[in-house]
Amino acid sequence: MEAKKPHQPAGRTGKKVDLKIFSRIFAYVKPYKGKFFAAVLITLSLSALAIARPLLIQKTIDKYIVAKDADMLLNMILLLVGILVFEALLQYMNIVITSLLGQNIIRDMRKEIYSHIINLRTRYFDHTPIGMLVTRAVSDIEALSDVFSQGFIVIAGDVVTLIVFVVAMLLVNWQFALVVLTTVPLLLIATNFFKRGVKTTFNDVRNAVAALNTFVQEHIQGMKIVQVFNREEKEFEKFKEINNKHRDANIRSIWYYSIFFPVVEILSSLAIGLLIWYAGARIGEITISPGEITFFIMLTNMLFRPIRMLADRLNTLQMGLVSAERVFKVLDTNEQINDVGNLESSSLNGKIEFKDVWFAYNDEDYVLKNISFSLNAGETVALVGATGSGKTSITNLLPRFYEHNKGSILIDGEEISNYKLNNLRENIGIVLQDVFLYSDSILNNITLNNPEITKEQVITAAKAVGAHDFIMNMPDGYNYNVKERGATLSAGQRQLISFIRAYVHNPALLILDEATSSIDTATEILIQKATDTLTKGRTSIIVAHRLATIQKADRVIVLEKGEIVEQGSIQELLGKNGHFKKLYDLQFKEEIRKTA
């Protein structure tokens, strides 16, 4: 696979990158073009209407208040109220439409990124913190909502409003207009300083949020380790350090806001002061009407407000672009399994062949070397060996959680890559030592919300596996919520549920990975019966440390440092007085003595 070019650091994107990201964001608008153009039209209408009130107030003062025309004054007041009501209605519609637009787009993006994440290969999750992915899929995408509700549509409206205001001021009195505009360069300098500063601090905030999410997620999941090794104080110190960085980044951004907004107010007041000073100095030379002065005072305040908001909204837009870049970086991750197979089978026969298979998790640091063995349909093979010998790696290759580097893996005579990935995995049942259960009912953890599996089928499977009695002893039976990761169940109970899960899905191939390595003897007897039930008539690969698990295996494969060193029946291997005999003497003879 071709190496990807490194991304620019978030928050330091150049104009070309910004435009590219902007165009990608805009592509999500296409399904909602109606809402988008409606929002643009309303925003531009509000910009045009903004000048109406100052002009009407100027006319009211000069023509009707000075002339004491009460009737026309009342009419003008009613007209102003009507315009205000109309503006309020347009603002309401604008907020609703832009919010709907933003929420629809982030919903679509969140669906896309989640769909992308669940199709990434296992290798990607080995080196990517889960907290970082949570931040990308939740917080970063949420920030994109403001791009539409407070971003480029509103920015376009602010720019139009500024143009309208400046043109109107020049048309009414170009001299007054120039006096007011003398403070604008200072405002632009302050705006640029604010925008650049907040952009940097926002990037720091996003990094701190990702670090917090990652730290909290990992340490809550591993809380038992933290507590067993008395690491509470040390880990809390680390948390405080990360939390302080998050606080400091936010305070820096607040500092920029606390400086910028008062500066804008000072410059606005300075512009009005200059206007009044200029008008007073020229009062004997030019004719100045009360309405005109009022118009310029009103418009000066209204002029500085969109400039101030424009800086904030440009920053919001930039924040959205930074978040979008992070999201697109995940979406651009080319770590999907190459699912180009077209073979499909409702039920595989189950013949498995490994031919000269080599596999490495990282580059060429091979953990499996020249692995070759075959397994006929319906046979059971046991993989034994020391920790790190490659047993689990073999079981990870069969359902294509990882891709082997060299050699061939065949099922029913076909390369596993020739099968459609979904179809391949539908035909493989896996029972792991570390059983994952969702915070849901026992029933839903077994069926995985597959509507084709009925409760009656689940009950039949539970009885066959020997787990029906313990489930019925739970407060709500099959509707009992096992909580996160099955925390309310014992290791053996979780294991039995995973056996039922595999049984009801009726796979052609079965993988049992250390399924009895961490349970008590009584539960092991139940699981051994469940194993016998599951493996009957199915091609099975069992990774085990206990002799009881492999006694009924047709063949045993002994692995050492990623290579097959022996294979054969238990009796054949014991007769060779080799690696298996050593493992037997070290681990299995004691079990025989205890159970004799």
Protein Blocks (a to p, Z undefined) as FASTA:
>chain_A
ZZddddddehiacfklmmmmmmmmmmmmmmmmmmmmmmmmmmmmmmmmmmmmmmmmmmmm
mmmmmnopaklmmmmmmmmmmmmmmmmmmmmmmmmmmmmmmmmmmmmmmmmmmmmmmmpc
fklmmmgcfklmmmmmmmmmmmmmmmmmmmmmmmmmmmmmmmmmmmmmmmmommlmmmmm
mmmmmmmmmmmmmmmmmmmmmmmmmmmmmmmmmmmmmmmmmmmmmmmnopmmmmmmmmmm
mmmmmmmmmmmmmmmmmmmmmmmmmmmmmmmmmmmmmmmmmmmmpccdfklmmmmmmmmm
mmmmmmmmmmmmmmmmmmmmmmmmmmmmmmmpccbccdfbfbdcfbdfhiacdehiacdf
bhjlcfbghiacdddehiacddeddehilpmmmmmmmnomaccfbdcddeehiafklpcf
klmmmmpccddfbdcdddddfklmmnnopakbcfklmmmmmmmnopmmmmmmpmnlmmlc
ebjhhlmbcfklmmmmmmmmmmmnopabdcdehklmmccfklmmmmmmmmmmmmgopacd
dddfbfklmmmpcbdcddeehiafbgcdfklmmmnopmklmmmmmmmmmmmmmmZZ
